[in-house]
Amino acid sequence: MPNIKSAKKRVLVSKAANARNKSKKSELKTLLKKANAENADSAAILTATKKVDRAATKGLIHKNKAARIKSRLAKKSTTTA
């Protein structure tokens, strides 16, 4: 455990951010699983695409990873429609 006050605060702040990021990533993974399911409707794909955009904007995932995920979802939506 750190001795300096600012270092103690950084530990607390990083723990909170880590918990928040873990929760958001888990939510994103769940939405992607629903969107990639065999019987996924276009609403699920649209919701997942929006969440991926938001995650990339917030820095939760890299912008290239977001583009790759969105591309795969778009390809899936055109083949099922």
N, C-alpha and C positions, 0 to 999 in steps of 0.2 A: 504494500500500500504506500502511495506517495506521501511525502512529508510536507511538501509545499502546497499552499492553499489552492493555487491555480491548477496544479496538477491533480489535486483531489477533485476539483470541479470538472476537469476534462474527463476524468474516469466516469463520473456520474453522467455527464452529458453524452459521452460515447456509448454508455450502457443503454441510455434511453433511445438514442438514435439507432443502435443495433437492434433493439427490440422492435422499434417501429419499422425498420427496413425488413426485418425477418417476417413480420406480419404482412406487409405489403407484397413481398415476393411470394409468400405462400398463397395469398389471395390471387395474385397474377397467375401462378401455376395452376390453380384450381380452375380459373376461367379458361385458360388455354386447353386444359384437359376436356372441359365441356365443349369448347369450340371445335376441338379435333375429334370428337366422338363421331361415330358412324351416322347417327341420326341428328346431328347438329343442325339447327335452323339458322337462317341468316341473321336473326337478332342476336344469337349467342356469338356469332362471328364478329358482328359489328361491335358488340360490347367489349369483346376481347381486344379488338383493334384499338378502340378508344383507350382502354386501360394500358395497352402497350405504349401508345403514344405518350400518355401521361407519365408512365414510369421512365421513359427515356428523357422526357423534359425535366423531371425531378432528379435525374442522375441515378436512378435505381438500377437501370440496365444501360448498356452502351447503345448509342444511336444506331450503329451498324447491326447489332443484335436485334434491335427493334425493327429495323427495316427487313431483316431476314425473316423474322416471325410474321410480320405483316404480309410479306410476299407469299409465304406458304399458306397463310389464311386466305389470301385473295385467290390463289390458285385453287384451293379447296372449294371456295364458294362458287367459282365459275364452273368447276367440274360437276358440282352437285346441283346447280341451278339449271 
